[in-house]
Amino acid sequence: LLVEVDISIFTSSYSPIAETRTQTESETVTLSFELSNITASATMLLAINEDTFGKLQFGSLLYLETILPCLLSTAHNVELTDLAVKIGTFDGINVEGFLPERLGKIFSNTNQLLHDKYGSVIIDAIPNFFGVTVRTILNNLMSHYLNMNTTQSCPNPTVQGSTPFVDFRDLLLSDKKASALGGSGEEPYG
């Protein structure tokens, strides 16, 4: 798994006498790190209200952005009880961009030193980070949807601007095949 984050940095000078700001420089920095041999498992408790679930409109479940909120709005309880993530290797953080070459070399050497000294500590901390911190964040997010009523979290599909009918060409086929057979070809269901 390779993760890259681009950060744009703008610097400007400010003149208090003229009360003006002038942009002097803009740079993009890329932070990246690579993880390999990742294993993950999750255990979830999910208790769904059968009556509320049965009243969901099928069209609401066709949109990727509403699937999770719709399903969670029908639940009595939902909790991620276990989230176990382990990684085999962590290759350190690489920074590319705004650093002058000499400063970049110093950062690279420091990064290598930190990786050599603390890389195994980071690898050992990942299971606790996901098992406690990430799991808590996900549980809080799910509880937010759990506390919403169905009309808030699962809007009527016709309110979202679609027709009350499902075009199975767009639902089941690729965008090119659906378009060739008379569908919209715009993947309206995700």
C-alpha positions in Angstrom: 0.0 0.0 0.0 1.5 3.3 -1.1 0.0 6.5 0.4 0.8 9.9 -1.1 -0.3 13.2 0.3 0.2 16.4 -1.7 0.3 19.6 0.3 0.4 23.1 -1.3 2.3 25.7 0.6 1.9 29.4 -0.1 4.2 32.0 1.4 3.5 35.7 1.2 5.0 38.9 2.6 2.9 41.4 4.5 3.5 45.1 4.5 1.9 46.7 7.7 2.4 50.2 6.2 0.6 49.5 2.9 -1.6 46.8 4.6 -1.2 44.5 1.6 -0.1 41.0 1.1 1.8 39.9 -1.9 2.2 36.2 -2.9 5.8 35.5 -3.3 6.1 31.7 -3.6 4.0 28.6 -4.0 5.3 25.1 -3.6 3.9 21.6 -3.6 5.2 19.0 -1.1 4.5 15.3 -1.5 4.6 13.1 1.6 4.6 9.3 0.9 5.0 6.1 2.8 4.7 2.5 1.8 3.2 -0.4 3.9 3.4 -4.0 2.8 2.1 -7.4 4.0 -1.0 -5.9 5.5 -3.6 -8.1 7.2 -6.8 -6.8 8.5 -9.9 -8.3 10.2 -13.0 -6.7 11.7 -15.8 -8.0 13.9 -19.1 -6.1 14.0 -22.2 -6.3 16.1 -25.2 -5.3 14.0 -28.8 -5.5 15.2 -31.3 -4.4 12.5 -35.0 -3.5 13.1 -36.7 -5.7 10.6 -39.8 -3.5 10.2 -37.8 -0.4 9.5 -35.5 -2.2 7.2 -38.4 -3.6 5.2 -39.7 -0.1 4.7 -36.5 1.2 3.0 -37.0 2.1 -0.6 -34.7 0.1 -2.8 -33.8 3.1 -4.9 -32.1 4.7 -1.8 -29.7 1.8 -1.6 -28.5 2.3 -5.2 -26.4 5.3 -4.4 -23.0 4.7 -2.9 -23.1 7.7 -0.7 -26.4 6.6 1.0 -25.9 2.9 1.4 -24.2 3.0 4.8 -26.4 5.8 6.3 -29.6 4.0 5.0 -28.6 0.7 6.5 -27.5 2.2 9.8 -30.7 4.2 10.2 -32.6 0.9 10.4 -30.4 -0.6 13.2 -31.1 -0.9 16.9 -27.3 -1.1 17.6 -24.1 -1.2 15.6 -20.6 -1.5 17.0 -17.3 -2.4 15.6 -16.2 -4.7 18.4 -12.7 -5.6 17.0 -10.5 -4.1 14.3 -7.2 -5.9 13.9 -4.6 -4.5 11.4 -1.1 -5.7 11.2 1.6 -4.6 8.8 4.8 -6.5 7.8 7.0 -3.6 6.7 7.0 0.2 6.9 9.5 1.9 4.6 9.5 5.3 6.3 8.2 8.7 5.1 9.5 10.3 2.0 9.3 14.0 1.4 9.6 15.5 -2.1 9.0 19.1 -3.1 9.9 22.3 -1.4 13.0 21.3 0.4 16.3 22.6 -1.0 18.5 19.8 -2.1 20.9 20.0 0.9 18.0 20.3 3.4 16.3 17.4 1.6 19.4 15.2 2.0 19.5 16.0 5.8 15.8 15.2 6.1 16.3 11.9 4.2 19.2 10.9 6.4 17.2 11.8 9.6 14.2 9.9 8.2 16.4 6.9 7.6 17.8 7.1 11.1 14.3 7.4 12.6 13.1 4.5 10.5 16.1 2.3 11.5 15.6 3.2 15.2 11.8 3.3 15.5 10.4 1.5 12.4 9.7 -1.7 14.5 8.0 0.5 17.2 5.7 2.0 14.5 4.9 -1.5 13.1 4.2 -2.7 16.7 1.9 0.3 17.4 -0.3 -0.1 14.3 -2.5 -2.8 15.8 -3.2 -0.7 18.9 -3.8 2.4 16.8 -6.4 0.6 14.6 -7.8 -1.4 17.5 -8.5 1.6 19.7 -8.3 4.9 17.9 -9.6 4.1 14.4 -12.2 1.7 15.8 -13.5 4.4 18.2 -13.7 6.9 15.3 -15.6 4.5 13.2 -18.0 3.6 16.0 -18.7 7.3 16.6 -19.4 7.8 12.9 -21.7 4.8 12.8 -23.5 6.0 16.0 -24.1 9.4 14.3 -26.1 7.6 11.6 -27.7 5.3 14.1 -29.2 8.3 15.9 -30.7 9.8 12.7 -34.1 8.9 11.5 -34.6 7.2 8.1 -35.8 10.3 6.3 -32.7 12.3 7.3 -30.1 9.6 6.5 -31.8 7.8 3.7 -33.5 10.3 1.4 -36.2 9.3 -1.1 -34.4 8.6 -4.4 -36.8 10.8 -6.3 -35.8 13.7 -4.1 -32.2 13.2 -5.3 -33.3 14.1 -8.8 -33.7 10.7 -10.2 -36.8 9.0 -11.6 -38.8 6.6 -9.5 -37.7 3.8 -11.9 -34.5 1.8 -11.8 -32.9 1.3 -15.2 -31.4 -2.2 -14.9 -29.1 -1.5 -17.9 -27.3 1.2 -15.8 -27.5 -0.9 -12.6 -26.1 -4.2 -14.0 -23.9 -3.3 -17.0 -20.8 -1.2 -17.4 -21.2 2.4 -18.5 -20.3 1.6 -22.1 -22.6 -1.4 -22.5 -25.5 0.4 -20.8 -25.1 3.4 -23.1 -24.9 1.1 -26.2 -28.2 -0.6 -25.1 -30.0 2.7 -24.4 -29.2 3.3 -20.8 -27.8 6.6 -19.6 -24.2 5.2 -19.4 -23.5 7.6 -16.5 -23.3 5.1 -13.7 -26.1 6.8 -11.7 -26.1 4.1 -9.1 -22.4 4.3 -8.4 
